[in-house]
Amino acid sequence: MPNKRVEAARVPRVKGVDKRIQLTPEQRSEIRDNPEGLSTHKLAAKYGVSRRLIQFIQHPERHAKNLLDRQQRGGSMKYYDHEKQAEYMQTHRAHKKQLLEGGVIC
């Protein structure tokens, strides 16, 4: 099986081609300058991105601090245990089955 990361590296990082790219460099500079004086919420709606991305573009020091804090916490840690999640889902499905058989839900 080919390595997806190697193949992804060959794709040019262009808006529309690479789905990770959401804004062009021109749009980013326009957001930083914000000549219209729009709020973060309105800028996010205008470009179809999150308010958080807009804030990180306008305040790069916050983005750097966020990345540093995440790295100090251990990087991209697992937020839940897969075995525990599977166990909980099994319990939940059994409970729903009991409710269905008991006529409590349809």
N, C-alpha and C positions, 0 to 999 in steps of 0.2 A: 504494500500500500504506500503510495507516495506521501511525502511529508507535506501537510497542508501549509505549514508555516513557510516552507521554501517556495511553494507555489504562490502563496499570498504575497511574498516579497517581490515576485516578478510582476505583479499587477501594479501599474502606475497609480500613485495616490492622487487621483483626480476625482472631483465631485461627480457623482453619477456612476463612476466606474468602481471606486472603492467605497463601500457602504459605511465605512468607519468615518470618512470625511464628511462633515456636515456643513462646514462653512468654508468659503474660499478665503484666501489671504486678504482680498479686497474687502470682503464683508467683515472680517475680523477687525481691520483697521477702522472701518466705518463705525463698528460697535464701540471701539475704544474712544474714538473722537466724539461720537454721538452728537452731531451738529443740531439735530432736531430737539435734543433734550428729553427724549422719551424715557419712560420709566423702564426698569428691568423687565417687568411683566410685559409691557408693550413691545419691547425689543424681542423678547423671546417669542411672542406670538407672531411678530413680523417675519422672523427668520425660521420659525417652526422648530425651535430647539428649546431646551430647558432653561429656566431662570438661573440655575446653578452654572451652566455653561457660560451664560452671559456675564455672570458675576466673576467667574474665573478669567474671562477675557479682559474685563474691565480692571480687575485687581489681580495681576499675576502673582503677587506676593502671597495672596491667600491660597492660590492653587499650589504653589511651592510648599507652603506650610502644610496643606492638606496631604500632599504626597509624602512629606517627611513624617507626619504623624502616622500615616497608614503603614509606612515602612517600619516604624518603631513598634507598632502593634503586631508585627509579624507578617506584613505583606498581605497577600490575598488569602486570608485564612478561610477555613471552612466555617460557615455559619451554623451548620447543623450536621449531625452525624447521620449517614445514610442508613445504617442499621436501625437506629432509633426512629428515623422517619418511616421506614418500612414497617416497623412494629406498630407505631401509632396509626398508620393507614390501615393495617390489618384489623386493629381494634375498632377503628371508626367504621370500617365496612361491615364488621360483624354486628355492631350496634345498629347500623342502618338496616341490615337484613332482619334483625329482630323486630325493629319498628315496622318494617314492611309486612312481615309475616303476622304481626299482631294487629294489623289494620290501622295503626296509628297514622301512617303516611301512605300515600298512594304511589 
